[in-house]
């Protein structure tokens, strides 16, 4: 399973504390059977500052190769966000290591 964790702006070890789509970048991991986790890449989010319009569509395209999106929170202002509930995991403002543990516990 491939996952994207929203990364904090200045700390690769912290989950971005705001809405998932506003994260400046995403850590893309491969999670294999047995719990082995491998970092594949850190992907920039060119749509972080964008509001409304085509943002949801563009975010889905940016992360189309990802099975699960992991962030502190999703959606704001009454929006449910760009991704279905089944394809996301809300973990709160935790460390990346804690987020990965929550993924393994699913």
C-alpha positions in Angstrom: 0.0 0.0 0.0 1.3 3.5 -0.9 0.6 6.3 1.6 1.1 10.1 1.6 1.8 11.8 4.9 1.4 15.6 5.0 4.7 17.1 6.1 5.3 20.1 8.2 7.0 23.0 6.5 10.3 23.0 8.3 10.4 19.6 10.0 10.4 16.3 8.1 9.6 14.5 11.3 6.3 16.2 12.0 2.9 15.9 10.4 1.6 19.2 9.0 -0.8 20.6 11.6 -3.4 22.1 9.3 -5.7 20.7 6.6 -4.1 18.0 4.4 -4.4 19.9 1.2 -2.5 22.9 2.6 0.6 20.9 3.5 3.7 22.2 1.6 4.9 18.6 0.8 4.1 15.0 1.2 6.2 12.0 2.3 5.3 9.1 0.0 5.9 5.7 1.6 5.4 2.1 0.6 3.9 0.0 3.4 4.4 -3.7 2.8 3.0 -6.8 4.5 4.6 -7.3 7.9 4.8 -3.6 8.5 7.9 -2.8 6.5 7.9 0.9 5.6 10.1 2.5 2.9 10.2 6.2 2.1 9.9 6.6 -1.7 10.1 10.3 -2.1 9.1 13.7 -0.7 6.7 15.4 -3.1 6.1 19.1 -3.3 2.6 20.4 -3.2 2.3 23.2 -5.7 -1.4 23.7 -4.7 -0.8 24.3 -1.0 -1.8 27.9 -1.1 -4.7 27.4 -3.5 -8.3 27.8 -2.3 -11.4 26.4 -4.0 -11.8 26.2 -7.8 -10.0 23.1 -9.2 -8.0 22.4 -6.1 -9.7 19.1 -5.2 -9.3 17.9 -8.8 -5.6 18.9 -8.9 -4.9 17.3 -5.5 -6.5 14.0 -6.6 -4.2 14.1 -9.7 -1.1 14.9 -7.7 -1.7 11.9 -5.4 -3.4 9.5 -7.8 -0.7 6.9 -7.1 -1.5 6.9 -3.4 -3.9 4.5 -1.6 -4.1 6.3 1.8 -3.6 10.0 2.7 -2.5 10.7 6.2 -2.8 14.1 7.8 -3.6 16.0 11.0 -7.0 16.9 9.6 -9.0 17.0 6.4 -11.3 19.6 5.0 -12.3 23.0 6.4 -15.0 25.6 6.1 -17.7 22.9 5.7 -15.8 21.0 3.0 -15.2 17.2 3.4 -12.1 17.6 1.3 -10.9 16.1 -1.9 -10.6 12.5 -0.9 -13.2 9.9 0.3 -13.2 9.0 4.0 -12.0 5.5 3.2 -8.9 6.8 1.5 -7.7 9.0 4.4 -6.6 8.8 8.0 -6.8 11.7 10.4 -4.0 11.5 13.0 -3.8 14.9 14.6 -0.5 17.0 14.9 1.8 14.1 15.7 5.3 13.0 14.6 5.7 11.1 11.4 6.7 8.0 13.4 3.5 8.2 15.4 1.5 8.6 12.2 3.2 5.5 10.7 2.3 3.6 13.9 -1.4 4.6 13.4 -1.2 3.4 9.8 0.2 0.0 10.9 -2.6 -0.3 13.6 -5.4 0.1 11.0 
